[in-house]
Amino acid sequence: MGKINKKIIIIGAGIAGLSTGCYAQMNDYDAVIFEMHNKPGGLCTSWNRKGYTFDYCIHNLAGTGKLKLRKIWQELGALIDEEIINHEVFIRVEDEQKKELNIYTHPGKLRKHLNTISSEDKDLIDDYLNAAHSLLSADFFSLGMDGLITKLRIIPNLFYIIKWSNITLKQFAQRFKNVFLKKAFPHVQYDMEGSDIPMFPHLLFMSGFEAGDMGWPKYGSLEFSRRIEKRFKKLGGELHYNSLVKKIIIEDNKAVGVILEDGREHYADEIVSAGDGHNTIYNLLDGKFTNEFIDNYYQSYDYSQEFGLQIFMGLNRDIKGETHALALILDESLEIEGRKRNSLYVEIFDSATGLVPEGKSIIKVVMKGNYNYWNNLNSDKESYRQEKETIFHKVVEILEKRFPGIKEDVEVHDVTTPITVERYTHNFHGLQVWSPPKGMFKVMIKGLSRTLPGLKNFYMVGQWAEGMIGIPNAAFSGRNLIKKLCKKDGKKFQSIIHKVNKYYSSQ
């Protein structure tokens, strides 16, 4: 079929926007992306400080190995196989007495380790590992690739989904007879607060590891994003940086174009927002195209969110040999943002990651962050800056006990808050998408706001469209939208495998 002269404007060059653009170009649409920042990726980003690359986003990426999802990254040119780092240990939990719980990515090794810690908990350990194994065949991480038909794969697993979604990490931990496992297990999923986190997401990660997946791309998040940007441009896409969209142009309840901050207007046949949902719906569209469900969702946010506060340190020290992720249970509580914390989540990046030169390392500490706390401080820039410095010093004092001499090794440091995220991405309150107060099943099937009521020729992609976090969900979202547009236009959707690197081959 010859090329249909149809133009698509995409707001935002995060993973969702880039994915939408790539698949649009593959299917003979003319895609133009307007991005407010000067680089791609949105939240999937990194930045350089005095020779150290601080990575903000990727922890474990589904689709780096044997999951079906890998095909999307092949199509987007996002990965190079020999540059995937697969860790032997997902996370190590250490208590005050230096006892260790290692969550090995190999199930056999993990089973042996857990039974060594507590043979009396053998039945519960088997229950845990068998639950993860039972999810393997469903390949949950790839469910978004082929629409509703593929989602039917979850039906045989509904029992496990319901069962393990209603048990938190902390509740499961209390079933252990071993005192150390009771204490350590709630910290195994990025040290998020175990009283709130269901077991089900953790089991998905464990099934992904068993499938030989969930690795980390060398050079980090920004380079990952740049590879997709390169793919988009090679496919003929047009990308404009430093181009903030201020309004979406509406004519007869139809989206027809955008107005940039400098006043320029651009028109297209379809308009797609891959940007923040709140900003899109209530600012770019003035709240004119919404409904009770969407309004209730955006009024249900919490001011605090996991990963909201991140502390980076560039070290003149080689920490090779250390586990890449640690949850340190503290012997004394650490007060940050006016609340006490009894643990720290630490990630370590050595020269093998491509983020630092030989002989140097990066430590990254991630914790919950509260928007209101930082927004109040931000009214006085000096108070805001001083509080970030105070937190850095508190954290480095704690780490000194685990890594003696680290205070002297810090050459550069940085602290990001929800205000940082809001400033660079326009994400509402620096937040990622959160769970809806009701209608979760509806969101899982239909998304949160892929389209808006009463508005034609307009679509949303990414976490705010899907109501789901995660880089794969962002990529799915763009791919699925272009499939939908192809169907509407009577075209056969096509996806093209990128073959520049030997990793890529048609399947």
C-alpha positions in Angstrom: 0.0 0.0 0.0 1.3 3.4 -0.8 2.1 5.9 1.8 -0.9 7.7 3.4 0.0 11.4 3.8 -1.1 11.6 7.4 0.8 13.6 10.0 0.9 12.8 13.7 2.1 15.3 16.3 3.5 13.7 19.5 4.0 15.7 22.7 7.0 14.4 24.6 10.1 12.4 23.7 10.0 10.0 26.6 9.9 6.2 25.9 6.2 6.3 25.1 6.6 9.3 22.7 9.6 7.8 21.0 7.9 4.4 20.7 4.8 6.0 19.2 7.0 7.9 16.7 9.0 4.8 15.7 6.0 2.7 15.0 4.3 5.6 13.2 7.2 5.9 10.9 7.3 2.1 10.3 3.7 2.4 9.2 4.1 5.3 6.8 2.8 8.1 9.0 4.8 11.3 9.3 5.6 11.7 13.0 6.8 15.0 14.6 7.8 15.0 18.3 7.9 18.2 20.4 10.0 17.8 23.6 10.3 20.5 26.3 13.8 19.3 27.4 17.0 19.2 25.4 17.4 15.4 25.4 15.2 12.3 25.1 13.9 9.9 27.7 11.8 11.9 30.1 12.2 10.0 33.4 14.3 7.4 31.6 17.4 9.6 31.9 20.9 10.1 33.3 23.2 13.1 33.7 26.9 13.7 34.1 28.7 15.3 37.1 32.5 15.7 36.9 32.9 12.5 34.9 30.3 10.4 36.8 27.1 9.5 35.1 24.2 9.5 37.6 21.4 7.2 36.4 17.9 8.0 37.4 15.7 5.3 36.1 16.3 1.7 35.1 16.7 -0.9 37.8 15.7 -4.1 36.1 14.4 -4.1 32.5 12.0 -6.7 31.3 12.8 -7.9 27.7 16.6 -8.0 28.0 16.6 -11.8 27.7 14.2 -14.5 26.8 10.8 -12.9 27.4 8.6 -12.2 24.4 8.9 -8.5 25.2 12.4 -8.6 23.8 10.9 -8.2 20.3 9.8 -4.6 21.1 13.3 -3.6 22.1 14.5 -5.2 18.9 12.1 -3.2 16.8 13.0 0.0 18.7 16.8 -0.6 18.4 17.0 -0.2 22.2 19.5 -2.9 23.2 22.8 -4.5 22.3 22.9 -8.0 23.6 26.5 -8.2 24.7 26.0 -5.1 26.8 23.3 -6.5 29.1 24.4 -6.9 32.7 22.7 -9.7 34.5 23.2 -9.7 38.3 23.5 -12.9 40.3 21.8 -11.2 43.2 18.7 -9.1 42.8 19.1 -7.5 46.3 21.0 -8.3 49.5 19.3 -7.4 52.8 21.8 -6.8 55.6 20.7 -6.4 59.2 22.6 -4.6 62.1 24.6 -7.7 62.9 25.6 -8.1 59.2 23.4 -11.1 58.6 22.6 -11.5 54.9 19.6 -12.4 52.9 20.6 -12.7 49.3 17.7 -12.8 46.8 19.5 -14.8 44.0 18.2 -14.5 40.5 18.7 -18.3 40.0 15.8 -20.1 41.8 17.9 -23.1 42.7 20.6 -21.0 44.3 17.9 -19.0 46.2 16.2 -22.1 47.5 19.4 -23.5 48.8 20.3 -20.2 50.4 16.9 -19.7 52.1 17.0 -23.3 53.4 20.5 -22.7 54.8 19.2 -19.7 56.7 16.1 -21.6 58.0 15.5 -25.2 57.3 12.4 -25.1 59.5 10.8 -22.8 56.9 11.2 -25.2 54.1 7.5 -25.5 53.3 7.0 -21.7 53.2 10.2 -21.3 51.0 8.8 -23.9 48.6 5.5 -22.0 48.5 7.3 -18.7 47.7 9.4 -20.1 44.9 6.7 -22.3 43.5 4.4 -19.3 43.3 7.0 -17.4 41.2 7.6 -20.4 39.0 3.8 -20.8 38.4 3.7 -17.3 36.8 6.4 -18.1 34.3 4.2 -19.5 31.5 1.9 -16.4 31.5 4.8 -14.1 30.7 3.0 -11.2 32.4 5.6 -8.6 31.3 4.6 -9.2 27.6 0.9 -9.1 28.1 0.5 -5.6 26.6 2.0 -6.5 23.2 -1.0 -8.1 21.5 -4.1 -6.5 23.0 -7.0 -8.2 24.7 -6.5 -11.7 23.2 -3.1 -12.0 24.8 -4.4 -10.8 28.1 -6.6 -13.9 28.3 -3.4 -15.8 29.2 -3.8 -14.5 32.7 -7.1 -16.5 33.2 -5.4 -19.7 34.4 -3.4 -17.5 36.8 -6.3 -15.6 38.3 -6.1 -17.5 41.5 -2.5 -16.7 42.0 -3.0 -13.0 41.0 -5.8 -12.6 43.6 -4.1 -14.6 46.3 -0.7 -12.8 46.0 -2.1 -9.4 45.4 -3.9 -9.6 48.8 -0.7 -10.4 50.7 1.9 -7.8 51.4 5.6 -8.5 51.7 5.4 -7.8 55.4 2.4 -10.1 55.9 4.2 -12.9 54.1 7.4 -12.3 56.1 5.5 -12.9 59.3 4.8 -16.4 58.3 8.5 -17.3 58.6 9.5 -19.0 61.8 13.1 -17.6 61.5 13.4 -14.2 63.2 15.9 -12.9 60.7 13.7 -13.7 57.7 10.8 -12.1 59.4 12.8 -8.9 59.7 14.6 -9.0 56.3 12.0 -10.2 53.8 9.9 -7.1 53.8 12.8 -5.2 52.2 13.4 -7.5 49.2 11.6 -5.4 46.5 13.8 -2.3 46.2 13.3 -1.8 50.0 9.9 -0.3 49.3 7.7 -0.2 52.4 6.8 -3.8 52.9 3.6 -3.0 54.8 2.2 -1.6 51.5 3.8 -3.6 48.7 1.9 -6.7 47.5 3.7 -10.0 47.0 2.5 -10.3 43.4 4.9 -7.7 41.8 7.8 -9.3 43.6 6.8 -12.7 42.3 6.6 -11.4 38.8 10.2 -10.2 39.1 11.3 -13.6 40.4 9.6 -15.3 37.5 11.3 -12.9 35.1 14.7 -13.8 36.6 13.9 -17.5 36.2 13.1 -16.9 32.6 16.7 -15.5 32.1 15.5 -11.9 31.9 15.3 -8.6 33.8 18.9 -7.4 33.1 20.3 -3.9 33.1 21.5 -2.2 29.9 25.1 -1.0 30.1 25.6 2.8 30.0 22.2 3.3 31.7 18.9 5.0 31.0 19.9 8.0 28.9 21.9 5.9 26.4 18.9 3.4 26.3 16.7 6.4 25.4 19.2 7.8 22.9 19.2 4.5 21.0 15.4 4.7 20.5 15.8 8.4 19.5 18.4 7.3 16.9 16.0 4.7 15.6 13.2 7.3 15.3 15.4 9.6 13.3 16.7 6.9 11.1 13.1 6.0 10.3 12.6 9.5 9.1 11.0 11.0 12.2 11.2 14.7 13.1 12.2 15.7 16.6 12.2 19.2 18.1 13.9 19.8 21.5 13.4 22.9 23.7 9.9 23.0 22.3 7.4 23.2 25.1 3.7 22.6 24.1 1.5 25.1 25.9 -1.9 24.3 24.4 -3.6 21.8 22.2 -5.7 23.4 19.4 -9.3 22.3 19.3 -11.8 22.9 16.5 -15.3 21.4 16.7 -14.2 19.0 19.5 -11.4 17.7 17.3 -7.7 18.0 18.2 -6.0 19.6 15.2 -2.7 21.0 16.4 -0.5 22.4 19.1 0.7 25.9 20.2 4.3 26.0 21.5 5.6 28.3 24.2 7.0 30.7 21.7 3.6 31.1 20.1 4.2 29.0 16.9 1.3 26.8 15.8 1.7 23.3 14.3 -1.1 21.3 12.8 -1.6 17.5 12.1 -4.2 14.9 11.4 -3.8 13.2 14.9 -2.5 14.6 18.1 -0.8 12.3 20.7 0.2 13.3 24.2 3.0 11.3 25.7 3.5 13.8 28.5 2.1 14.1 32.0 -1.5 13.2 32.3 -2.6 16.0 34.7 -0.8 18.7 32.6 -2.3 17.3 29.4 -5.9 17.0 30.6 -6.2 20.1 32.9 -3.7 22.6 31.3 -3.2 21.8 27.6 -6.9 21.0 27.3 -8.2 23.2 30.1 -10.1 20.3 31.7 -12.8 20.4 29.0 -12.6 16.7 28.1 -12.8 14.6 31.2 -15.3 12.6 33.3 -15.9 11.6 36.9 -13.6 8.6 36.7 -10.7 10.6 35.4 -11.3 13.5 37.8 -11.6 11.2 40.8 -8.3 9.5 39.8 -6.3 12.8 39.6 -7.8 13.9 43.0 -6.7 10.7 44.7 -2.9 11.2 44.7 -0.6 10.8 47.7 2.0 13.4 48.3 4.6 10.7 49.0 5.8 8.2 46.5 8.5 5.5 46.3 11.7 6.5 44.4 10.8 10.2 45.0 14.1 11.1 46.7 17.4 10.0 45.3 20.9 10.7 46.6 23.9 10.2 44.3 27.6 10.0 45.2 30.6 9.8 42.9 33.4 7.9 44.7 37.1 7.9 44.1 37.1 4.2 45.1 36.6 0.9 43.3 33.7 -1.0 44.9 33.9 -4.0 42.6 32.8 -7.2 44.2 30.0 -5.6 46.2 26.4 -6.7 45.5 24.9 -4.1 43.1 21.8 -3.6 45.4 21.7 -3.5 49.2 18.9 -2.9 51.7 20.6 -1.9 54.9 18.6 -2.4 58.0 19.8 0.4 60.4 20.7 0.0 64.1 19.3 3.5 64.6 16.5 5.2 62.7 17.3 7.9 60.2 15.0 11.0 60.1 14.4 12.5 56.7 11.5 14.7 55.7 10.3 14.6 59.3 9.8 10.9 59.3 11.9 8.1 60.6 13.3 5.3 58.4 14.8 2.1 59.6 16.5 1.1 56.3 18.4 2.4 53.3 18.2 1.1 49.7 21.6 1.4 48.0 22.6 0.7 44.4 26.3 0.4 43.4 27.7 1.2 40.0 31.3 0.3 39.1 33.2 0.7 35.9 31.6 -2.4 34.3 28.3 -0.4 34.1 29.9 2.2 31.8 28.9 5.0 34.1 32.3 5.6 35.7 36.0 5.3 34.8 38.1 2.4 36.1 38.9 2.7 39.8 35.8 4.8 40.6 32.2 4.0 41.6 28.8 5.5 42.2 26.5 4.9 45.1 22.8 5.8 44.7 20.4 5.8 47.6 16.7 5.7 46.8 13.8 6.3 49.2 10.3 7.6 49.4 9.9 11.4 48.7 7.2 13.8 49.8 6.2 16.6 47.4 4.7 18.9 49.9 7.8 18.8 52.1 10.0 19.9 49.3 7.6 22.3 47.7 7.3 24.2 51.0 11.1 24.4 51.2 11.3 25.4 47.5 9.8 28.8 48.3 13.2 29.7 49.7 15.8 28.3 47.3 18.6 28.5 49.9 16.5 26.4 52.4 15.8 23.9 49.7 19.5 23.6 48.8 20.5 23.4 52.4 18.0 20.6 53.2 19.4 18.6 50.3 22.9 19.0 51.7 21.7 18.0 55.1 20.2 14.8 53.7 23.3 14.0 51.8 25.4 14.3 55.0 23.0 12.2 57.0 23.1 9.4 54.4 26.8 9.5 54.0 27.2 9.2 57.8 25.1 6.0 57.7 27.0 4.6 54.8 30.4 5.3 56.5 29.5 2.4 58.9 29.1 0.0 56.0 31.8 1.4 53.8 34.5 2.8 56.1 36.3 5.9 54.7 33.5 6.7 52.2 33.2 10.3 53.3 36.7 11.0 52.1 36.1 9.3 48.8 33.1 11.4 47.7 34.2 13.6 44.9 30.7 14.8 43.8 27.2 14.3 44.9 23.7 15.2 43.8 20.2 15.0 45.4 16.9 14.8 43.4 13.5 15.5 44.9 9.9 15.5 43.5 10.5 19.1 42.7 13.4 18.1 40.4 11.2 15.7 38.5 8.4 18.3 38.2 10.8 20.9 36.9 12.4 18.7 34.2 9.4 16.6 33.1 6.3 18.6 34.2 5.1 15.4 35.9 2.3 16.4 38.3 4.0 16.8 41.8 6.9 14.8 40.4 4.8 11.7 40.6 4.6 8.6 38.6 1.2 7.0 38.0 -0.5 5.7 41.1 -3.1 3.0 41.7 -6.7 4.2 41.2 -8.9 4.3 44.3 -11.4 2.1 42.5 -11.8 0.5 39.1 -8.4 -1.2 39.0 -9.7 -4.0 36.8 -11.1 -1.5 34.3 -7.7 0.3 34.2 -5.9 -3.0 33.5 -8.2 -3.7 30.5 -9.0 -0.3 29.1 -6.2 1.9 30.5 -6.8 5.1 32.4 -7.1 7.7 29.6 -6.0 6.4 26.2 -8.6 8.7 24.8 -10.6 11.5 26.4 -14.4 11.8 26.3 -15.8 14.0 23.6 -12.5 14.7 21.9 -11.7 13.4 18.5 -8.3 12.7 16.8 -6.6 12.9 20.2 -4.8 10.1 22.1 -2.6 9.6 25.1 0.2 7.1 25.5 2.5 6.1 28.3 2.0 5.6 32.0 -0.9 8.1 32.3 -2.7 6.6 29.4 -2.3 3.0 30.7 -2.5 3.6 34.4 0.6 1.4 34.8 4.2 2.3 35.5 7.2 0.7 33.8 9.3 1.4 30.7 7.8 -1.7 28.9 4.3 -0.3 29.4 5.3 3.0 27.9 6.7 1.2 24.8 3.6 -1.0 24.5 1.4 2.0 24.7 2.9 3.7 21.7 3.0 0.4 19.7 -0.6 -0.4 20.4 -1.8 3.1 19.5 -0.3 2.9 16.0 -1.9 -0.5 15.6 -5.2 1.1 16.4 -4.6 3.9 13.9 -3.6 1.5 11.2 -6.8 -0.5 11.8 -8.8 2.8 11.6 -7.1 3.7 8.4 -7.5 0.3 6.8 -3.8 -0.4 6.9 -1.9 -3.5 7.9 0.3 -2.8 10.9 3.9 -3.6 10.4 6.9 -3.7 12.8 10.4 -3.8 11.5 13.2 -5.5 13.4 16.3 -3.3 13.7 19.3 -5.2 12.3 22.2 -2.8 12.9 23.7 -4.9 15.7 24.1 -8.7 15.6 21.7 -9.0 18.5 18.8 -8.1 16.3 17.2 -10.8 14.1 13.7 -11.5 13.0 11.8 -14.1 14.9 
